[in-house]
Amino acid sequence: MAAYTGALLLDKPTGVSSAKAVALVKRLLPKKKGVKIGHTGTLDPMASGLQVLLLGRATRLSRYVTDLDKSYTATARLGAASDSLDADGEVTELGGSVPTEAEIRAMLPEFTGEIRQLPPMASAVKVGGERLYKAHRRGETVEREVRTATVYSIQLTAYDAAESTATFEVSCGSGTYVRTLISDLVQAAGSDAYLTALRRTTVGKLGVRDAVTPDELSDKEVPARLRPMREVVSHLPAMEVDAGDCHRVADGKPLAGAGPAGEGEALRVEHAGELLAIYRAQEGTARPEAVLCAG
């Protein structure tokens, strides 16, 4: 089982849902071993890029990966609108001129920092117990609440007036709707846009450059492609314990002190370079949340 514990960085292709991406990898795992596998955040079928899959005991780390900051490359078609804000929806040509490169650049600061977004109808957000995309497929529009999102940076990296396209690099907090971000930005510049391509390039410190495509995987290669558990939570402060405390950690017992973590913060507990557990600082002690080692 240890051979199938860790993180698999998958470069998800377009046209494949996150669930299908998990299924493509799962069929390569030994069925008799019952290896657990799950993803740490969805990517739309039209989007490609980094999908962090967790296998074995590493699935217990999902909550510490899902909310990490992310970055994307987004290409948009200017001067047209889509009811799903991407190329999979019903497209309406608006006519007239599209915003110039200078006009788009002028709007970038307005969409940096903390912004407000209305979730798109073609999203997985639940309203009244149902995901919005299901209502969208029925041609219905549901009242949604505006949400706060954080955009650390947005840059215009390419602009083609002849093709009416623009490409952006976006660094943002988890839960940011890049489709909405680009549409709102271009609307502020006097037109509209929808995404023709979206690629996730990073999740926290993990990058798509280190990812593997489903076509490059085989059942024999999966264990060799797995990253160690400590790598996916490297953003958490570390607390090193001695050999005598390893059994306490394996038994899920509290530890004295909280190491470098502040009150309420999660920290990774390690010994000799091995991730043993995730603890959380609470009232001067560290209490277990996810124990990953055996007693």
N, C-alpha and C positions, 0 to 999 in steps of 0.2 A: 504493500500500500504506500510505503514511503516514497517509492519511485514515482508515484502518481500524486504527489502533494506539492503544490506550488502554484505559480501564476503563469499562464500562457498568454503572451501578447499576440493577439490575432489582428491581422490587417484585413478587416472585413471588406469584401467587395460590394459594389453597388448591386441593387436588385435582390439582396438577401437580408431578411429580417434578423434582429438580434437573436431571437429564438432559434431560427434556422441555423445561424452561425454556431450556436451552442450544440445543436443536433449534429452538425457536420463533424465537430470534434468528438462528440460523445460516441459516435459510431466507430471511432478508432480506439476506444478504450476497452480493456478486457471486461467482458460482460460478467464473468463469474466473480470478479473482485468488487462489483458494486461501487465503483468510484463516483463520488459526488462531483458535480460540475455546475457552475453557474456564472452568469455575467455580472458586471458591476455597474450597469447603466446602459440603457438602450441607445441604439443608433437607428434612425429611420432607414427603411430599405433603400431609399435613393442616396443615402450618405455612405461614404466609405471611411476607412481608417481604423484607428486604434480602438480595439475592443479588449478590455482586460477580463480574461476568464480565470476563475479560481477553481482549483481541483483539490479533492481530498480534504484534509483538515484546513487547508487554506480558505475554504468557503466561509469559515468563521470570521474572516477578515473583511468580508464584503462591505460592512457598514463604514469601515475606515477608508475605503477606496471610492465609494459611490459619490461622496460629496467633495472630492478633490477638484481643484481648478482645472480647466481644460483650455485647449487652443484648437483653432480650426482655420482651414483655408476655404473661403466661400466665393464662388463665382456666380454672378447675377446677370440676368438679362434685364436691361433698362427699358423703360417706356412701355411696359406691359405688366399685367397683374395676373395672379393665379389665386383661385379660391383656397388653395392649400399652401400658398406662398412658396411653392416649389414646382418643378417641371411635371410632377405627377398629377397636378390638379388641372382644372379647366382654365385655360389661358385666355385673357382678353387683351387685345392690342389696344393701346390707348391713343395712339396717333400723336402728332405734334412732335416737338423736339424733346430730346432727353437732356438731363442735366449735364453740364460740362464737367470736365475733370476738376476744375477749380471750384465749381459749385459744390461738388461732392466733398472735396477736401475741406471746404469751409465748414461743413456740417459735422465732421468727425469729432471735434471736441465736445459737441452737444450730446454725443452718445457715448461718452467715456465717463467712467465713475458709476455711481449708483443711478440706475434708470428705472423707469416703470414700463412694464410690458403686459399686454393682453395675450394670454395663451392662444395660439392658433387653433381653429376648430379641428384641423388635422393633426392633433397631438394626443398623447396618451394620458393627459390629465383627466382625473375623474371628477365629474360633476353629477351630484345626485346618484352616486354609485355606478355610473356608466362612463367609460372612456369617451372623450370628445370625438375621437375619430369615427366611432360607431354612429353617432348622431350625424356627423358630417357625411358619411356614406349614404345616409337616408335623405340627404339634402336638407337637414335641419340645422338651425343655428341656435345655440344654447347661450344663455346669459352667463358670462364668465367674470371672475374677479381679477382686477389688475394686480400684478405681482411685481415685487422689487427684484431686480437683477443687478449684478455688478460686472461691468466691463472694464478690465484693467487697461486694455489698449485695443485700438482698431486702426488699421493702416490700409490705405489704398495702394495695392502693389502693382496693379495693371489696369489700364483703361483703353478701350478700343471704341472710338466714336463710330467707325464704319460698321462694326458689328453690334453696337449698342450693348457692350458688356463691360463689366468691372469685376475685379478680383480683390478680395480683402483678406487680411490676416487678422484674426480675432483672438484675443486672450481674455478669458472671462471666468466668472464663478460658475459653479455647478447650478443647473436649472435655468441657464440663460437660453432663450430661444433665438438662435442665430438667424433663422428665417424671418422672424419678426423684427429683429434688430436691423437687418438690411432693408427690409420693406419700409420700416418707419424712417430710417435715415434718408432713403431716396425720396420718400414722400415729403420729408422736410425740405428737400432740395427742389421740389416742384413736380415730381412725377411719381412713378412707382416702379417696383422691380420684384422679380421672383428668382429663387435660386435654381440654377441649372446644375450645380455641383457643390457638394459639401464634403469636406474631408477632415476628420479629427486627427490632429497630429500629436497631441500630448494629453496625458491624464496625470496630473501631478508631475512627478519627476520622470515618469515613464514616457518613452517616445515611440512613434510608429516606425522609426528607422530600425528599431530592434525587433519589430513584429514579423510574423510569418503569415503568409496567405494560406487558406485552406488547401489549395492545390499543391503547396510545398510540403504538406504534412503527410506522414504515413503512421501506421500504428506503432512501428518500431521507433520513430523519431520523437513521439510525443514526450516521453520522459526526459530526453536530452534537451528539449526546447523549453522545459519548465524553468522559471526563475525562482530563486529561493524566496520563502515567505517574507523574510525580513526586508527584501527589496521593495515590496509593494507598500510597506508601512514605514519606509525610511524617513518620511516626513515627520514622524512622531519622535519626541525626545526619547532617548534610550536610558534605561536603568540597568546597570550591570550587577548581577548577583553572584555570590561565590557558590562553590559546589555544595556547601551545607544548606543553602536556601533552595536549591533546585527541587528537592522533594516537597518543600512547602508550596512552591509554585505548582508542581504537578498535582498536589492535593487541593489546589484552589484556595489556599489560605492567604490572608492579608500579609503584607510586608510592612515593616517599620519604615517610616519616611516615605517620601514620594519622589526622590531623586530630583531631576531637573524640571519635573512637571509642575505647573501651577495648579491651584485648586480647581477641580473639575475637569482637568485635562487628561487625555489618554496618553499612555506611554508604553513603549515596548520594553518588555523585560527580557534580558538576554544573558547568556553565559557562554563564554569562549566563542563568540561569534554566532551562536545559535539562538534563534528566536524561540522563547519558551512560552510567552503569553502576552496578552494585552491587559494592562491594569489601568485603573483610573485613580487619580489623586483625590482623596477625600478626607478632610479634617486631619491632615498631617500623616496619613497612612496611604498605602496603595492597595486597592481592592481589585480582585480579578474580574474581568469581563469575558475574556476568551482565552481559555487554556489550550495550548497547542502541543504540549509535550506529554509524554507518558510517564507515569510514576515509576 
